[in-house]
Amino acid sequence: MLGGLVVGCSGTKDQPAAGDAGKTGTTAVDKKPITFTWLAYDRTEGKIRSDWDIFKEIEAKTGVKVDFQVVSQEGLTEKRQIMIATNSVTDFIQVSTQEGRDNGPEKVFLNLKDYLDKAPNLKKFYDKYPEAKAQATGSDGGLYTVPVLEGDAEGKGFNFVWLARKDLVSKVNLKEPTNPDELYQYLKALKEKYPDAYPYSPAAVNGDVGLYTVMGNMFTGISGFYNLNPQTDKYAFAPYENGYKDAIVYMNKLYNEKLLDPEYPFLTGPQWEERMMKGKALVSFYWKANLATLTDSAKKAGAPADYELDAIAPVVAPGVKNYLYSRAVVGSSGRAISAKVKDKDRAVQFLDYLLSEEGTNYLALGIQGKSYTLDNGKPLFMKEFGDTPYVPLRRDFGVWYDMINLNNALSREAWERSASDKMKAINTKYAPFIVPAPKASVKTKEELELEKSKLNNLTKFLEQKMTEFVTGKTPINDTTYAQFIDQAKKLGSDDLLNMYNTAYKRTYGK
């Protein structure tokens, strides 16, 4: 497990070792006071604070005071892009690994490769995670980011589940569906019992929880328009696959019979949540972590006392592999240091400390006895935090905070261990379906330009045409589907597919 070698590792008396990004939880550091700026944004769970205990502890151990430069989540991307374009980034900043590779050689970010002999935890990190090293490596061979760890090395952790209103399903005495036909009957029975509801309401049109992603995967085994096929270990374009037309016909059937929310193309996130909370939507595909939050919010908004969301197993068509991808081990974002930081050695030394066991624990777990405890040597968050520990952790402790934490995998492992019996049962139910996520490819500048020039327009076309098919604006037949594929080809579907496979093969020797 990433961050999971937690028993018997070195650490201080108050802060036992729990992370595996580094084994030297007592790395020697220069403690002369120094301040580094750090770009961050306020989370909805709680705003950035200057008095979080973990940073008091970190300052005591390292002499480093962190001065967070806070922006809104909405303004974060623009602020970061301006900083990069003007070479005025904060001392520490989280950027995409692509931004690191592109701008590091231009002297925007510090080349960490030059300091590996002084940073044992950093060196160990790159040695342990070659995928992270590949994502961090610029065109000049320099290392410019420390990618954030997201998933366990065994590929068991996952983000998404099928949600259903268990309290209402129980009243209809329905069995869980195991294929699309049974899912149709399941939704139809709910509609008959609760005619004012639209049983299936997707949280988005496209993307991880989007209707077209979920249904495409159900009928083809490809998650999204482009993704790695776990059966062949090659990238595929879902509309080319057998079964994709069947997926469109199926969605159209759900739409015509009012089993699919007719407003799905226009729903915002808050509108979807309101439907789920008020019983206008009964089944969806969504973030596992939000199951408890949605339930609590619904009850606070006046839902019945027995309101309950629970997970049903994923469904696929006959002959299609039933799977969900795990969280990626290495994320697409990473921590970088400004090339203009005044004290480069201290900055690298501080980053190296944050990769040590002790530093990793502070950012990912917090302080033992306050935010987490140990069970047989393994960390788990305090029981009183319930199934949504990330709320108090981020709000009150600065733990597991986006753009700050470097090891989300360790945080998630502690969350899984401290989860309720219900959440553990969901994890057990989904365990047989989870397969390791694809590793991210490193694309050349030319490949990135190809993707930039074609993918957005192609995606817009696919979403628009799919919506026309599903809602009946365009009839579904062999002729219209052939026209759909022909137009996709004209917009670059073949070029993109070839590029994804070339980049993947080059990066990992597949």
Backbone torsions as a table, in degrees:
resi	resn	phi	psi	omega
1	MET	NA	142.5	173.5
2	LEU	-66.2	131.2	177.9
3	GLY	67.4	11.8	-169.7
4	GLY	-102.6	-1.4	178.8
5	LEU	-83.9	81.9	-166.0
6	VAL	-108.5	-6.8	-175.5
7	VAL	-98.7	126.7	172.1
8	GLY	76.9	7.4	178.9
9	CYS	-83.4	158.8	-176.8
10	SER	-69.0	150.8	177.9
11	GLY	-178.1	172.5	179.0
12	THR	-78.0	168.5	-179.0
13	LYS	-62.6	-41.1	-177.3
14	ASP	-84.0	-20.8	-174.7
15	GLN	-131.7	78.2	-178.1
16	PRO	-62.2	154.2	-177.4
17	ALA	-67.8	138.8	175.8
18	ALA	-142.7	-12.7	-178.0
19	GLY	-103.7	157.9	179.6
20	ASP	-116.8	6.5	177.9
21	ALA	-63.7	-29.6	175.2
22	GLY	-146.3	151.9	-178.1
23	LYS	-104.3	-1.7	-175.1
24	THR	-108.6	74.3	-177.6
25	GLY	-61.8	-9.5	-179.4
26	THR	-116.6	37.7	180.0
27	THR	-53.5	130.9	179.7
28	ALA	-70.1	132.8	-178.8
29	VAL	-134.7	152.5	171.8
30	ASP	-75.4	121.1	-174.6
31	LYS	-97.9	11.5	177.0
32	LYS	-61.4	130.2	-175.7
33	PRO	-55.3	134.6	177.2
34	ILE	-153.5	151.3	179.3
35	THR	-119.7	134.2	175.2
36	PHE	-120.2	138.9	175.2
37	THR	-83.7	153.7	-173.2
38	TRP	-151.6	120.9	179.8
39	LEU	-77.2	133.6	178.5
40	ALA	-153.8	168.5	176.8
41	TYR	-131.2	156.0	-179.9
42	ASP	-76.7	127.2	175.6
43	ARG	-82.9	157.3	176.4
44	THR	-66.2	-27.2	-179.9
45	GLU	-68.8	-27.9	-178.4
46	GLY	173.9	145.6	-176.7
47	LYS	-78.9	158.9	174.6
48	ILE	-58.3	134.9	178.8
49	ARG	-125.6	150.5	179.1
50	SER	-90.1	-7.2	-174.7
51	ASP	-113.5	19.7	175.9
52	TRP	-61.5	136.8	-176.5
53	ASP	-61.0	-35.6	-176.4
54	ILE	-62.8	-34.5	-179.6
55	PHE	-79.8	-22.8	170.4
56	LYS	-66.7	-43.6	178.5
57	GLU	-64.6	-44.2	-179.5
58	ILE	-62.5	-41.0	179.0
59	GLU	-64.8	-39.0	178.5
60	ALA	-64.8	-34.0	-177.8
61	LYS	-83.0	-28.2	-171.4
62	THR	-120.0	-17.4	-174.0
63	GLY	81.4	1.9	-176.1
64	VAL	-96.4	126.4	172.9
65	LYS	-104.2	130.6	-179.8
66	VAL	-96.1	126.5	176.8
67	ASP	-107.2	97.2	-177.1
68	PHE	-73.2	128.0	173.4
69	GLN	-96.8	104.1	-169.0
70	VAL	-96.4	132.1	174.2
71	VAL	-127.2	169.1	176.3
72	SER	-75.8	157.3	177.5
73	GLN	-61.8	-36.6	-179.4
74	GLU	-66.3	-32.9	-177.1
75	GLY	-95.7	1.6	-174.1
76	LEU	-62.1	-50.5	-175.4
77	THR	-60.7	-46.5	-179.8
78	GLU	-63.1	-42.8	179.4
79	LYS	-60.9	-45.4	-179.5
80	ARG	-63.5	-43.4	-179.3
81	GLN	-63.7	-40.0	177.7
82	ILE	-64.6	-43.0	178.8
83	MET	-59.5	-44.4	-179.1
84	ILE	-66.5	-45.3	-176.9
85	ALA	-63.3	-32.2	-178.2
86	THR	-100.4	5.8	-178.1
87	ASN	49.8	52.6	179.6
88	SER	-133.6	38.8	-178.1
89	VAL	-70.0	155.4	175.1
90	THR	-64.7	165.9	-177.8
91	ASP	-55.9	-43.4	175.3
92	PHE	-121.0	139.0	-176.6
93	ILE	-155.7	145.6	173.4
94	GLN	-100.2	126.3	-179.7
95	VAL	-131.8	168.8	172.4
96	SER	-69.6	150.8	178.9
97	THR	-61.5	-29.6	176.5
98	GLN	-65.1	-42.4	176.8
99	GLU	-62.1	-35.9	177.1
100	GLY	-65.1	-46.0	-178.7
101	ARG	-65.6	-38.1	-176.6
102	ASP	-74.3	-38.8	-170.4
103	ASN	-104.8	-14.3	176.8
104	GLY	-59.5	-49.8	179.5
105	PRO	-62.6	-17.7	177.6
106	GLU	-88.3	13.0	176.5
107	LYS	68.2	28.8	172.3
108	VAL	-86.2	-38.3	-179.6
109	PHE	-117.4	151.0	-179.7
110	LEU	-69.7	137.5	176.3
111	ASN	-80.9	102.8	-175.9
112	LEU	-69.0	-19.1	-179.8
113	LYS	-61.9	-29.5	-178.4
114	ASP	-71.5	-8.8	-172.8
115	TYR	-120.7	8.3	-174.6
116	LEU	-62.4	-29.1	179.5
117	ASP	-70.8	-15.8	178.4
118	LYS	-106.2	-1.3	-174.2
119	ALA	-130.9	81.2	-175.3
120	PRO	-62.1	-36.2	-179.9
121	ASN	-70.5	-37.0	177.8
122	LEU	-64.8	-45.5	178.4
123	LYS	-61.4	-43.0	-179.3
124	LYS	-64.5	-36.1	178.2
125	PHE	-60.6	-50.2	-179.4
126	TYR	-65.4	-35.6	178.5
127	ASP	-67.4	-38.1	-176.8
128	LYS	-75.6	-32.2	-175.9
129	TYR	-122.6	79.9	-179.5
130	PRO	-58.8	-29.4	176.3
131	GLU	-63.8	-40.4	178.1
132	ALA	-65.4	-40.1	178.2
133	LYS	-62.8	-41.1	178.9
134	ALA	-63.0	-40.4	-179.8
135	GLN	-69.5	-24.9	-177.1
136	ALA	-90.2	-12.4	-171.5
137	THR	-85.3	123.0	178.5
138	GLY	-82.7	178.7	-177.4
139	SER	-65.1	-21.5	179.5
140	ASP	-92.6	4.2	-179.4
141	GLY	87.8	-3.2	179.0
142	GLY	-76.1	161.2	178.4
143	LEU	-110.2	122.4	-169.5
144	TYR	-121.5	-9.1	176.3
145	THR	-140.6	160.4	168.2
146	VAL	-111.2	97.2	-177.4
147	PRO	-57.5	142.6	179.4
148	VAL	-75.4	135.4	177.1
149	LEU	-83.2	130.1	-173.9
150	GLU	-114.8	-38.7	-174.3
151	GLY	-129.2	162.5	-179.8
152	ASP	-73.0	151.5	-174.8
153	ALA	-63.7	-23.3	-178.7
154	GLU	-84.9	-4.9	177.1
155	GLY	68.5	39.4	-178.7
156	LYS	-103.1	-28.5	-178.3
157	GLY	-72.4	143.2	-177.5
158	PHE	-145.1	163.2	-173.1
159	ASN	-107.0	-30.3	-165.4
160	PHE	-120.6	148.5	176.5
161	VAL	-142.2	160.1	167.5
162	TRP	-79.1	125.2	179.5
163	LEU	-104.3	143.5	175.5
164	ALA	-144.4	150.4	176.9
165	ARG	-74.4	93.6	-174.8
166	LYS	-60.4	-38.3	-177.8
167	ASP	-63.2	-37.2	-179.8
168	LEU	-80.9	-39.0	177.8
169	VAL	-59.6	-39.3	-179.2
170	SER	-63.2	-34.5	-178.6
171	LYS	-70.7	-24.7	178.0
172	VAL	-92.0	-8.5	178.6
173	ASN	59.3	49.5	-177.4
174	LEU	-93.5	142.6	171.4
175	LYS	-89.4	151.7	179.2
176	GLU	-63.4	136.3	178.1
177	PRO	-72.6	152.0	179.1
178	THR	-122.5	-4.3	178.3
179	ASN	-153.8	170.0	-177.3
180	PRO	-58.9	-37.3	179.1
181	ASP	-63.2	-42.3	178.7
182	GLU	-69.0	-34.3	176.2
183	LEU	-64.3	-40.4	177.3
184	TYR	-60.1	-46.9	179.4
185	GLN	-64.8	-35.8	178.0
186	TYR	-61.7	-49.2	179.8
187	LEU	-67.0	-38.4	-179.5
188	LYS	-64.0	-41.1	178.8
189	ALA	-64.9	-38.6	177.5
190	LEU	-66.3	-38.3	179.2
191	LYS	-64.9	-40.8	179.5
192	GLU	-64.4	-37.8	-178.7
193	LYS	-79.0	-34.9	-177.1
194	TYR	-127.4	75.6	-172.7
195	PRO	-63.0	-22.2	-179.8
196	ASP	-80.6	-7.1	-179.0
197	ALA	-99.5	154.9	168.2
198	TYR	-106.9	102.5	-166.7
199	PRO	-50.0	-46.2	-177.6
200	TYR	-106.7	118.3	177.3
201	SER	-126.8	108.8	179.4
202	PRO	-73.3	147.3	-178.8
203	ALA	-78.3	-10.8	179.6
204	ALA	-162.4	168.4	176.1
205	VAL	-82.2	-45.8	-177.1
206	ASN	-131.0	-177.1	-179.4
207	GLY	88.7	-173.1	-172.7
208	ASP	-54.8	-41.5	-176.8
209	VAL	-107.3	11.3	-175.2
210	GLY	-73.1	152.5	179.9
211	LEU	-55.4	-47.0	-174.8
212	TYR	-70.7	-30.7	175.6
213	THR	-67.7	-48.9	-175.8
214	VAL	-65.3	-47.0	-177.8
215	MET	-72.8	-35.8	175.8
216	GLY	-60.9	-43.1	178.3
217	ASN	-65.3	-37.0	-178.7
218	MET	-61.5	-35.0	-174.9
219	PHE	-104.3	-14.4	-177.9
220	THR	-125.4	-21.1	-174.9
221	GLY	83.4	9.7	177.5
222	ILE	-111.5	123.3	-176.5
223	SER	-92.2	105.5	-176.2
224	GLY	96.8	177.7	179.1
225	PHE	-68.9	-43.5	175.7
226	TYR	-122.4	132.3	173.2
227	ASN	-168.4	167.3	177.5
228	LEU	-74.3	133.5	174.3
229	ASN	-87.5	113.9	-176.4
230	PRO	-65.4	-16.9	178.8
231	GLN	-76.3	-34.7	-175.1
232	THR	-111.0	-13.6	-174.5
233	ASP	59.4	33.4	175.5
234	LYS	-132.4	152.7	177.4
235	TYR	-72.0	146.4	179.8
236	ALA	-133.6	153.9	173.4
237	PHE	-105.0	110.6	-169.1
238	ALA	-51.7	-43.9	-178.9
239	PRO	-61.6	-16.8	176.1
240	TYR	-79.9	-16.8	-171.0
241	GLU	-80.8	147.9	172.8
242	ASN	-59.8	133.8	178.0
243	GLY	104.0	-16.0	-176.5
244	TYR	-68.2	-39.0	176.3
245	LYS	-63.4	-37.0	177.3
246	ASP	-61.4	-36.7	178.6
247	ALA	-62.5	-41.3	179.9
248	ILE	-66.2	-43.9	178.1
249	VAL	-60.3	-41.1	-179.3
250	TYR	-63.8	-46.0	179.4
251	MET	-63.2	-39.0	178.3
252	ASN	-62.8	-38.2	177.6
253	LYS	-64.2	-45.3	178.0
254	LEU	-61.8	-39.5	-179.1
255	TYR	-66.1	-47.0	-176.8
256	ASN	-63.9	-32.3	-178.1
257	GLU	-94.7	10.6	177.3
258	LYS	60.0	29.3	172.4
259	LEU	-89.7	-18.6	175.9
260	LEU	-108.5	134.5	-180.0
261	ASP	-54.0	118.4	-176.9
262	PRO	-66.6	-17.2	179.9
263	GLU	-97.3	13.0	-175.0
264	TYR	-54.6	-34.2	-178.1
265	PRO	-68.1	-16.7	-171.8
266	PHE	-115.8	-3.5	-174.3
267	LEU	-66.8	135.5	170.5
268	THR	-89.4	167.3	178.1
269	GLY	-56.5	-50.0	178.9
270	PRO	-61.1	-36.1	178.6
271	GLN	-66.4	-40.6	177.6
272	TRP	-63.2	-44.7	179.3
273	GLU	-60.1	-41.1	178.9
274	GLU	-61.4	-40.8	177.7
275	ARG	-61.6	-43.6	179.7
276	MET	-65.3	-40.9	-176.4
277	MET	-71.6	-31.2	-175.4
278	LYS	-100.0	7.9	174.9
279	GLY	79.5	14.8	175.3
280	LYS	-84.7	-17.9	175.3
281	ALA	-129.4	138.4	-172.8
282	LEU	-120.5	-21.4	-177.9
283	VAL	-137.9	140.2	176.8
284	SER	-161.3	179.6	176.9
285	PHE	-124.5	121.2	-169.8
286	TYR	-155.4	179.7	-179.9
287	TRP	-64.3	128.3	177.8
288	LYS	-59.4	-39.2	-176.1
289	ALA	-64.1	-19.8	-176.8
290	ASN	-93.2	0.2	-178.1
291	LEU	-59.3	-50.0	-178.9
292	ALA	-68.0	-38.1	180.0
293	THR	-63.4	-44.2	178.4
294	LEU	-61.7	-41.7	179.9
295	THR	-63.0	-46.8	179.7
296	ASP	-63.0	-42.9	-179.5
297	SER	-64.3	-39.2	-180.0
298	ALA	-63.0	-43.8	-179.1
299	LYS	-67.6	-36.0	177.0
300	LYS	-67.8	-26.5	-179.1
301	ALA	-89.4	6.0	175.5
302	GLY	103.7	12.0	178.0
303	ALA	-66.6	157.6	178.7
304	PRO	-56.8	154.2	-177.3
305	ALA	-61.4	-28.8	-178.4
306	ASP	-91.6	8.5	177.8
307	TYR	-53.3	127.9	180.0
308	GLU	-151.5	128.7	171.8
309	LEU	-99.9	138.9	176.8
310	ASP	-143.6	167.4	-176.8
311	ALA	-95.7	139.0	168.8
312	ILE	-110.5	155.2	-175.4
313	ALA	-67.6	151.4	177.7
314	PRO	-64.8	150.8	-175.5
315	VAL	-119.1	138.9	174.0
316	VAL	-138.2	160.6	177.2
317	ALA	-71.8	156.4	177.4
318	PRO	-55.0	135.4	178.9
319	GLY	88.5	-7.0	-180.0
320	VAL	-100.3	136.9	178.6
321	LYS	-66.4	127.7	-179.9
322	ASN	-90.4	105.5	-176.8
323	TYR	-152.1	160.8	167.5
324	LEU	-133.4	140.6	178.1
325	TYR	-73.3	141.5	174.2
326	SER	-72.7	176.8	170.3
327	ARG	-66.8	143.9	175.1
328	ALA	-65.3	141.9	177.6
329	VAL	-64.4	-48.7	-178.6
330	VAL	-107.0	126.6	-178.5
331	GLY	-80.1	176.5	-178.3
332	SER	-92.7	0.8	177.6
333	SER	-117.5	155.9	-179.5
334	GLY	-152.6	159.2	179.0
335	ARG	-84.2	133.7	178.8
336	ALA	-128.4	159.1	176.3
337	ILE	-115.3	138.6	178.5
338	SER	-63.3	137.9	176.3
339	ALA	-67.0	-16.7	-178.7
340	LYS	-97.8	6.0	179.8
341	VAL	-56.6	137.7	-171.4
342	LYS	-65.2	-45.0	-179.1
343	ASP	-114.3	92.7	-174.8
344	LYS	-64.8	-41.5	-178.8
345	ASP	-62.6	-44.1	179.8
346	ARG	-67.3	-36.2	179.6
347	ALA	-63.5	-45.6	178.7
348	VAL	-66.8	-39.5	178.2
349	GLN	-59.4	-40.9	179.2
350	PHE	-67.5	-43.8	177.0
351	LEU	-60.7	-40.5	178.8
352	ASP	-62.6	-39.3	177.6
353	TYR	-63.4	-42.2	-179.4
354	LEU	-65.6	-19.6	175.9
355	LEU	-91.2	-8.9	176.5
356	SER	-71.4	169.5	178.5
357	GLU	-59.8	-44.2	-178.1
358	GLU	-64.4	-48.4	-179.8
359	GLY	-65.0	-41.3	177.7
360	THR	-58.6	-44.1	-178.9
361	ASN	-61.1	-43.4	-179.1
362	TYR	-58.5	-48.7	-174.7
363	LEU	-74.7	-34.6	-174.1
364	ALA	-94.2	-28.0	-174.5
365	LEU	-121.5	-36.3	-178.2
366	GLY	103.6	-134.2	-176.5
367	ILE	-120.8	127.0	-177.3
368	GLN	-58.9	135.1	-179.5
369	GLY	91.4	-19.1	178.4
370	LYS	-108.6	-47.4	-179.2
371	SER	-114.9	-21.1	178.5
372	TYR	-149.8	163.9	176.0
373	THR	-133.8	178.5	178.7
374	LEU	-115.3	139.0	175.3
375	ASP	-126.6	110.6	-174.5
376	ASN	54.1	39.5	176.4
377	GLY	83.1	-1.7	-178.1
378	LYS	-110.6	137.4	-175.9
379	PRO	-75.0	142.9	169.5
380	LEU	-145.7	146.8	-176.6
381	PHE	-73.4	159.0	-175.5
382	MET	-58.0	137.4	-175.7
383	LYS	-59.3	-33.2	-177.4
384	GLU	-66.4	-12.3	177.7
385	PHE	-77.6	-15.1	176.7
386	GLY	68.1	-153.6	-177.1
387	ASP	-84.1	-1.4	177.5
388	THR	-124.2	57.7	-176.9
389	PRO	-64.1	-23.3	-177.6
390	TYR	-63.1	-20.4	178.9
391	VAL	-69.9	-61.2	177.8
392	PRO	-66.0	-31.9	-179.6
393	LEU	-61.6	-46.3	-178.7
394	ARG	-74.1	-42.2	-176.6
395	ARG	-68.8	-47.1	-170.5
396	ASP	-99.4	-20.4	-173.0
397	PHE	-123.0	-15.0	-175.7
398	GLY	72.4	18.5	-176.3
399	VAL	-94.7	143.8	177.0
400	TRP	60.3	36.3	-175.1
401	TYR	-96.5	131.3	-178.5
402	ASP	-60.7	140.0	-178.8
403	MET	75.3	1.0	177.0
404	ILE	-118.9	-51.9	-178.7
405	ASN	-69.2	140.1	178.3
406	LEU	-103.5	-11.6	-175.3
407	ASN	-135.4	76.6	177.2
408	ASN	-64.9	-24.9	179.1
409	ALA	-62.0	-43.3	179.7
410	LEU	-64.8	-40.9	177.8
411	SER	-61.8	-44.4	-177.8
412	ARG	-67.3	-34.8	177.7
413	GLU	-63.7	-42.5	178.1
414	ALA	-64.9	-37.0	177.6
415	TRP	-64.0	-45.5	-179.0
416	GLU	-61.7	-38.8	-179.4
417	ARG	-68.4	-32.5	-176.3
418	SER	-93.2	2.3	-175.3
419	ALA	-67.4	160.6	177.0
420	SER	-68.9	166.7	177.7
421	ASP	-59.8	-34.9	-179.9
422	LYS	-63.9	-46.3	-179.9
423	MET	-66.4	-38.3	177.5
424	LYS	-64.2	-35.6	177.7
425	ALA	-65.9	-37.6	176.8
426	ILE	-64.3	-43.5	178.6
427	ASN	-60.8	-41.0	179.0
428	THR	-65.6	-41.0	179.9
429	LYS	-61.8	-39.1	-175.0
430	TYR	-88.1	-14.4	-175.8
431	ALA	-51.6	-41.4	-178.1
432	PRO	-66.7	-16.6	-174.6
433	PHE	-99.3	-9.4	-172.7
434	ILE	-86.6	128.4	175.9
435	VAL	-124.0	153.5	-177.3
436	PRO	-58.3	137.6	179.9
437	ALA	-67.4	152.5	176.8
438	PRO	-62.9	146.4	173.5
439	LYS	-79.2	142.9	-178.8
440	ALA	-71.6	136.5	178.0
441	SER	-85.0	152.7	173.1
442	VAL	-98.9	116.2	-176.2
443	LYS	-95.6	148.0	174.8
444	THR	-74.9	168.6	178.5
445	LYS	-60.3	-38.7	179.6
446	GLU	-66.9	-38.9	178.7
447	GLU	-67.2	-38.3	177.3
448	LEU	-65.1	-38.7	178.0
449	GLU	-65.4	-39.4	177.0
450	LEU	-61.9	-46.7	-179.9
451	GLU	-61.9	-43.6	-179.3
452	LYS	-64.2	-37.2	-175.1
453	SER	-79.9	-22.4	-173.0
454	LYS	-119.0	-35.6	-169.2
455	LEU	-64.3	-43.2	-176.3
456	ASN	-62.9	-46.6	179.7
457	ASN	-65.2	-40.1	178.6
458	LEU	-63.6	-44.4	-179.2
459	THR	-62.2	-42.3	178.3
460	LYS	-61.5	-42.4	178.3
461	PHE	-62.7	-47.2	-178.9
462	LEU	-59.5	-45.8	-179.3
463	GLU	-63.0	-43.6	-178.9
464	GLN	-64.5	-46.8	-176.8
465	LYS	-69.5	-38.2	177.3
466	MET	-61.1	-42.2	179.5
467	THR	-63.6	-39.1	176.9
468	GLU	-63.5	-41.0	177.4
469	PHE	-62.9	-51.1	-174.0
470	VAL	-64.1	-40.8	-176.9
471	THR	-85.6	-2.9	175.5
472	GLY	88.5	4.1	178.7
473	LYS	-65.9	-35.7	174.7
474	THR	-116.4	125.6	179.3
475	PRO	-65.9	152.2	-179.6
476	ILE	-102.7	110.9	175.4
477	ASN	-151.7	178.8	-176.4
478	ASP	-60.8	-37.7	-177.7
479	THR	-68.8	-49.0	-178.3
480	THR	-67.5	-33.7	178.6
481	TYR	-69.8	-39.4	177.0
482	ALA	-62.2	-39.8	177.0
483	GLN	-63.9	-38.7	177.0
484	PHE	-59.2	-47.9	179.8
485	ILE	-67.2	-42.0	179.6
486	ASP	-59.6	-42.8	-179.9
487	GLN	-68.2	-36.1	176.1
488	ALA	-61.1	-41.3	178.0
489	LYS	-63.3	-41.7	179.4
490	LYS	-63.3	-29.7	179.8
491	LEU	-86.7	-0.8	172.3
492	GLY	107.9	18.7	-178.2
493	SER	-60.9	-39.3	178.2
494	ASP	-68.2	-42.4	-179.6
495	ASP	-60.6	-43.3	-179.6
496	LEU	-67.9	-42.2	-179.7
497	LEU	-61.4	-45.3	178.0
498	ASN	-62.5	-39.7	-179.6
499	MET	-64.6	-45.4	-179.1
500	TYR	-61.5	-41.1	179.7
501	ASN	-70.5	-37.3	178.0
502	THR	-64.5	-45.5	-179.1
503	ALA	-65.5	-40.0	-179.9
504	TYR	-65.7	-44.9	-179.7
505	LYS	-64.7	-41.3	179.6
506	ARG	-66.6	-40.3	-176.8
507	THR	-69.2	-39.8	-171.8
508	TYR	-120.4	7.3	176.4
509	GLY	66.4	29.1	-178.8
510	LYS	-77.9	NA	NA
